Structure formats: structure tokens, C-alpha cells
Amino acid sequence: MSLALRVLCRPEVGTGFSLAGLAPVDASSDESGAAALRELMTDKETGVVLVQDSMYDALPEDVRRQLGRRPLPLVVPFPGPIWTRRPEAAESYIIELLRQVIGYRVRLK
């Protein structure tokens, strides 16, 4: 059984994925992205969904928790292009994952 990789992103980001040989699912707003993600979650042939981080961050917290509990498809946020420095370091993402798994915040030294 072979499962597909899908990419959910804004049209301007989708161009790069098209050049890489992937057919992205374009969503021009966070709302249309959430609707497209719901559709992809019901597709039995989808194994991994790459979601642009701004769309993933716009999802309600309970939806993100549901996505974390499902074995397939695996939903992975990826950073979209920005022209300013990101306010959070990569450690923030790891700390948030740990908070979700353990149930409380930890400090990395």
C-alpha cells in the first residue's frame, strides 16, 4: 500500500512545490485552508500532509489536538516565507511539543 504526500499552502508558496514535482492544494485564506485540511483528512490515500504554519496556527486548539491523536494522515506544519526575523527560536517549537506531551512547560538550558 502506497500513501501520498500532500501539501496545503498559499498559492505563492505552492509554486515552489510545483517546481519540486508536487501538486499542492492551494488555499488563499486560513478558512479555506481549514476546509481543505478537513477534506484531506478523509482521503484514505493520503499519508502525510504538509501544512503551511500560518494555516496550522489558525486552526482551533481542539482540532490540532485531534490531528495529533490520529495516526494517519500525519499533519506536519512547515514554515512559510517571511521577510522579517521570526520572534521565536526553534526551541519554542520543541518546548511546545514537550508541553503537549508531558502536560506542563519545561525550560531548556
Buried (B, 14 or more C-beta within 10 A) or exposed (E): EEBBBBBBBBEEBBEEBEEEEBEBBBBEEBEBBBEBBEEBBEBEEBBBBBBBBBBBEBBEEEBBEEBEEEEEBBBEBBEBEEEEEEEEEEEEEEBEEBEEEEEEEEEEE
